[in-house]
Amino acid sequence: MKKEIILILHIVSLFILLPIISGCIGKPQNPPPGTPNYSTIIEAEQNWIISLQIENGAIKMAGGPARYTDDGKAVYNIHPYFNNLAVLGLLEDPKPAVIDTAKKWIIWYLNHINDPDYNGLSGTIYDYEYVEDGTEISKNYYDSVDSYAATFISLLKRYYEVTNDVNLLITNREKIEKIINAMIAVQDTDGLTFAKPDYQIKFLMDNVEVYEGLNAAEFIENTVFNDTAKANEYKAHKEALLNAIESKLWNASTNSYYPYLGSPEANWSTFYPDATAQLFPIAFGVIDPKSERAIYLYQKFNEFFPGWPSLEKPDLFPWAFLAYVAALMGDKSRVNTFLNTVNSQYITVGHPWTWYVAEAGWTIRAAKYTRDNLK
């Protein structure tokens, strides 16, 4: 397996192509001391995500444009995977404007699924661009099948839990099951999912997202559609996946996960994907935050990257995901440091790039969990 594969993982591939569009992030400064105002941060990030929604329901990936047309029109990226994560964060603290934004995004997503796509699969979705004149352009491309579908189905579950909007799901049952089946279509005979038919790499991060997505699919079939047979079918896929993650991606000899099937053992000095991938099973419910494994992996990560809460790490992006994991691990001190840091460097100064919607979503989740559970 060539080392270069790591450089084109489904998240990083997009980042490499995006310009620095809304300001530059300098050397991290020491965060303000004290406990952050969790509720203020939650509200600020909710309002920011809501402000990025277009009339048709799509959500811009960031506050500034990704590029300009030849005649000077701003063009914004619409990235379904990142938007799913953003709206999942929104729904952690639901209010009417949040629910409206979530519903409009869900409808946009459902109205844009492929039937079929360039790989012959139905239920997938492409990345899009939105031009400020109102034009919407499909890129005819997606980073993955598995993660896009999984995060959307997890979002549907969360939306139903906070709204009890049975009608939206039942009306769109056929489309929803196409999305679930797209996830299953890339599950191999060994139980793991590969990113997409034309990029058959079985990433740890994608697979734990699919675990949560299949869990949500089982819930929706049981609770909303009242279809026990379908629920059991999805449960069987979920259990096969969980067993495969444990048997094929866990490396007992090094007490770490392989970043992807067939990769070298995880190198803790490599921030992404090796080290960060170790925390994904905690965030997506594959392992209990209170388990010995979770505690070991989290401590190990902090040994190698102690400065991440102050954004001192070999990566330009804030990685609010890490703060959410820290919250799940009960690490209030690191969460507070992170929230103070990003509040001063991003949130209160106009959300400059490299801040984008998924960062906002994870930040809401970290702040909400810490506010409500860590006293």
ZILINPE-V406624 format. One record per backbone hydrogen bond with DSSP energy under -0.5 kcal/mol. NH is the residue of the N-H (numbers start at 1). CO is the residue of the C=O. Records with the same first field share a line. If there is no record, write none. Layout:
NH: CO ; CO
This chain:
5: 2
6: 3
7: 4
8: 5
9: 6
13: 9
14: 11
15: 11
16: 12
17: 13 ; 14
18: 14 ; 15
19: 66
21: 19
22: 23
26: 24
38: 36
41: 37
42: 38
43: 39
44: 40
45: 41
46: 42
47: 43
48: 44
49: 45
50: 46
51: 47
52: 48 ; 49
53: 50
54: 58
57: 54
60: 52
61: 77
66: 75
67: 75
69: 73
72: 69
75: 67
76: 130
78: 128
79: 77
80: 78
83: 79
84: 80
85: 81
86: 82
87: 83
88: 84
89: 85
90: 86
91: 87
92: 89
93: 90
94: 91
98: 95
99: 95
100: 96
101: 97
102: 98
103: 99
104: 100
105: 101
106: 102
107: 103
108: 104
109: 105
110: 106
111: 107
112: 108 ; 109
113: 110
114: 124
115: 116
117: 121
120: 117
123: 114
126: 112
127: 141
128: 78
129: 137
130: 76
131: 135
132: 74
134: 131
137: 129
139: 127
145: 195
146: 195
149: 145
150: 146
151: 147
152: 148
153: 149
154: 150
155: 151
156: 152
157: 153
158: 154
159: 155
160: 156
161: 157
162: 158
163: 159
164: 160
166: 164
169: 165
170: 166
171: 167
172: 168
173: 170
176: 172
177: 173
178: 174
179: 175
180: 176
181: 177
182: 178
183: 179
184: 180
185: 181
186: 182 ; 183
187: 184
188: 186 ; 192
191: 188
194: 186
195: 201
196: 199
199: 196
201: 199
203: 201
204: 259
207: 203
208: 204
209: 205
210: 206
211: 207
212: 208
213: 209
214: 210
215: 211
216: 212
217: 213
218: 214
219: 215
220: 216
221: 217
222: 218
223: 219
224: 220
225: 220
227: 221
228: 226
231: 227
232: 228
233: 229
234: 230
235: 231
236: 232
237: 233
238: 234
239: 235
240: 236
241: 237
242: 238
243: 239
244: 240
245: 241
246: 242
247: 243
248: 244
249: 244 ; 245
250: 245
251: 249 ; 256
252: 250
254: 251
255: 251
256: 251
258: 249
261: 202
263: 260
268: 266
270: 267
271: 269
275: 270
276: 271
277: 273
278: 274 ; 275
279: 276
280: 276 ; 277
281: 277
282: 279
283: 279
284: 280
285: 282
286: 281
287: 281
291: 288
295: 291
296: 292
297: 293
298: 294
299: 295
300: 296
301: 297
302: 298
303: 299
304: 300
305: 301
308: 305
310: 307
311: 308
312: 307
313: 311
315: 313
322: 319
323: 319 ; 320
324: 320
325: 321
326: 322
327: 323
328: 324
329: 325
330: 327
331: 326
332: 330
335: 331
336: 332
337: 333
338: 334
339: 335
340: 336
341: 337
342: 338
343: 339
344: 340
345: 341
346: 342
347: 342
348: 343
349: 346
350: 347
351: 346
355: 352
357: 61
359: 356
360: 356
361: 357
362: 358
363: 359
364: 360
365: 361
366: 362
367: 363
368: 364
369: 365
370: 366
371: 367
372: 368
373: 369
374: 369 ; 370
375: 373
